Amino acid sequence: MAHTDHQTMRRVLRREIAGTIGLLTDEHDFRAMRRYRSFTFDDHATYLKQVEDLLRTRASQGSHTTVALFDPQEYAEFCEETGLNPDIPSSRTRFTAELANTGPTLPYEGQPLTDLVPALVDEAVRQATWEYATTLLARLGACGSCGEDIGRAAFTRASDLLLRILDTALPGEHHLVCSVTGTPETLVSVLHSDENTEGAVQLDEAEALEFTTVLALGIATQSPGGLVMRTSAPGTIDRIYGWRLRGDGLEPLTAGEVFDAYCTDIDSGDLISPESGVDYCVPPDLGPEGQTSRHSH
């Protein structure tokens, strides 16, 4: 009887333990891990199926599982820095535990891996973009003429612009894209928001932070860039409009410029048929808040 009670208590305790699984999302990373003898999988599709089965089993038992993006190169560097043997399972466990605190993760909520994997990759890109933009902002230092911290001032300015854009938008679901051209690559950030008829706006805080940081970087470095927003609401056609970065402000794009941007293939330059039921239009007036200020860092 006591033995049965102990088993029951252990099952209950297992449900109290949160777990993290480091996932190799693509074939290239999977092949990189196969150089370790202790990594016994030899087929990526089979590996993904086994991971999904494990996630479902844990969920059926009431256990919470977080899925992290496992990067073989970062793993090798982690083992070298910590003096761990990379070819034993316990080292992979240690690295996965580290990912749970610092890396991109998503909770498993019963969704198929075909949905979870792209979302996890997007989360990794979002986090990397934010970290890179934050680093660049921090390196800018103080303004030579007024002494103000350039990065901090640009972030405050970007926050004000974003709030003004959302304040002037019609109610509905908003999809915003900000792109800033830089070296070595263009940074792109996406933000989703939902505004009800009472004017309450719902935002994902992590998305908003990354979006504002990328916009701030464009402002601080005076880089070419732009911002486009699409608004969707029941019973109305979608509205698309945007701005180009100009100094520390935003300059409205004409309806024709927005149309050209959406109806031109980025890679080939060929024309794309416009969507039906979409209004490519001029953005609302942002007022004095949207204009470039006289002082430029």
N, C-alpha and C positions, 0 to 999 in steps of 0.2 A: 504493500500500500504506500509506504514511504517512497519507494522507488518511483512509482507512478506519479506521486505528487511532485517529486523533483523534476521529472520529465515535463509535466504540465507547466511548472514554473519556468523552466528553461524556454519552452515554446512561447510563453507570455513575454519573457525578457527579450527574445529574438525580435519580437514585434516592436520593441521599444528602441532597437538599435537602428540608427539611420546609416545607410551605406552609400558608397560612391563607386561607380564603375568607370574606369578609363576606357574610352571607346576609340578604336582605330577606324576612322570613318571612310578612308579611301584605300585603294589597292596599293598605292605607292608606300604609304605608311605601314601597311600590313606586311609588305615584302621586307621593309627595313627591319621589322621586329623578328623576322624569321631567322636572322643571323644568330639569335640566341637559342641555344639548345633547349632551354627550359620553356621556351614558347612553343607549344606543341601543335598549334593549329597550322594546317598547310593549305587551307582554302578560305578565301575571304568571305565568300557567300555563306559557307557553313559556319564560319565564325560569327557572322552577323545574326544568323538564325539562332545559334546557341545563346548569344547575348540577349536576343529578344525573348527567347523562352525563359531565361533566367529572370529577366525583368518582370515578365508576366507572373511567374511563380512567386516572386517576392511580393508583388502587388496583391496577389490572391491571398497571401498569408498576412496581409495587413502591414507590410514593411514599406517604409519610404526609401526610395532610391534616387540619387542624383547621378546624372550622366555627365561626365567631363570629357573634353577633347584631349586625347592622348597623343602627344607629339614625340616621335622616337628621338629626334635630335635633342629636344629639350630634356628628354629622359636621360640620354647619354651624358649630357652636360651636368645634370643633377647628380648622377652617380659619381662622376669625376670629382665634383666639388665636395661631395659628402663622403667620399671614400667607400662607397657601396659597390658591391659586385653587381653589375647590371644583368647577369645571367642567372639570377635566382628570383623566384616569385615574390619574396618578401620585399625586395627592392622596388619592384613594380608597385607593390601595395603602398610602400612609403611615398613613392612619387605620386600615386593617385590621391593619397590623403593630402599631399601638398596642393594638388590641383583643386581639391574641394575648397581650399581657402583662398587661392590666388588666381586660378584659371577660369576660363569660360565654362559654365555649367548650366544644366537645365534639369528640372525635376521630371521624373518619369510619371506620367499621369494616364497611362494606358494607351497612348498614341502609338501607331506603328512606327518602326524605325525609318520607313520611307518618309515620314513627316518629321521625326525627331532629328535625323541626321542633318538635313538642310538647315533646320532652325538652329542647331548647335553650331554649325559652320558660320551662319550669319552672326550668331552671338560672339564667336571668336573674332570675326572681322570687325564687328562693332567695338569690341573691347580694345583690339589692337589699334584701330583708328583713333579712339579716344586717347589712349596712352601716348601715341605718336604726336598727336596734335597738342596734347598737354605739355609734353616735353619741349616741343618747339616754342610754345608760348612762354614757358618758364625761362628759356634761354634768351629772350629778347631784352630783358633787363629794363632799365629805367629810361624814360625819355630825356634826351640831351637838353631840351629847352625848358621843360617844366618839372622834370624829376619824377613824374608819375610812373608807376609800374605799367609798362605797355601792355603786357599780357592781361593783367587784372582789369585795366581800363577797357580793353577790347572785349573781354568776357562780359563786363557789365553792359557795354554798348550792345553786344549781340543779344543779351537777355532782354533788354528793352525793345529791340527790334522784333524779336520773336513774339513777345507779348502784344506788341502793337499789331502785328500781322494776324494773330489769332483774334484780337479784339475787333478788328475790322472785317473779319470773315463772316459769311452767312452761316447759320446753324447747319450742322451736318457732320459727316466724317471727312477729316482732312488728311491728306497724304502729302507731306512736304519733303522735298529733296534739295539738299544744299551741296554744291560742288565747288571746290577750290582748286585751281590749277597751281601745282607747285613742283618742286624737285625733291625726290626723283619721280613722283607720281601724283596724279590727281586724287584728292581725298573726296569721298562722297559719303554723305550721311543722310539717313532717312528718319523721319519722325511721323508717327501716326497720332492723331488726336480725334476726339469725338466730342462734339458740342451739342447739347440738347436745346430744345426751344426756350428753356429758361436761361440759357447762356452759360451753364456750367460746363467747363472743359475738363476732359479726362485725358491725362498724359501718362506715358510710362516714364518714370523719373530717369532711368538709365538712358533711354533713348533721348530724352530732352537734354540731358547733360552732354552727351556726345555731340548732338546736333549743334548746341550752343557753342561748344568748344571749337568745332570745325568752322562755324561761321565767324567766331572770334579770331581764329587764325587768319582767315581771309581778310578781315578788317585790319588786324595788326600788321600784316605783312604787305598790305595793299596789293594782294594777288588778284589776278583775274578770276572771276567766279560768278555764281548766280544761285538763285533760289526760285524754285517753282512749286506751286501748290495746286492740288486738285481737290475740289470739294464735291462730295456726293451726298444727296439727300433724297428721301422718298418723294416721288411725284414731281421731281424736277430733273432737268438735264445736268450733267456734270459740268462744272466750271473749272477752267484751267487758266492760270495766269502766273506771272512771275516778275522778278527783278534781276538786274545785274548789280554786282558789287561796285560801288563807286566811292572811293575814300572810305570813310567809316559809316556811310549811308547806303541806301538802296535806290537805284534808279529804275522806274517802271519799264518793263518791256511792252512794246506795242502788241496788239492782237496778232499782227502779221508775224512778228518775231517769235511769239509763242507757238503759232501754227507751224512755222518753219522748223522750230526746234523739235516739235513732236512728230513731224511728218518727214523727217530726214533720218536715214539710217546712219548711226554714228560711225560705223566701220567703213562702209562703202560710199557714203555720201548720196546714195540713191534716194529718190522720193518714196515715201510710204503713204498709202491711202489713209486719209484722215478717218478717225473714228466717227461713227454716226451718233447723233444724240449728245454731242459734246460742244460746249461753247468755249472757244479759244478767245479770251477777252483781256481787257486792260484791268490791272489790279485796282482795288480801292485806294483812295488817297490815304497815306499813312500820316499825313500832317507834318508838322515840323520835326516830329520824332524820327521820320524816315530820311530826312535830308542830311547831307554831309555837313559836319561842323567845320568851323573855320580853322580850328587848330588840328593839325595832323601830326601824330607822333613820328 
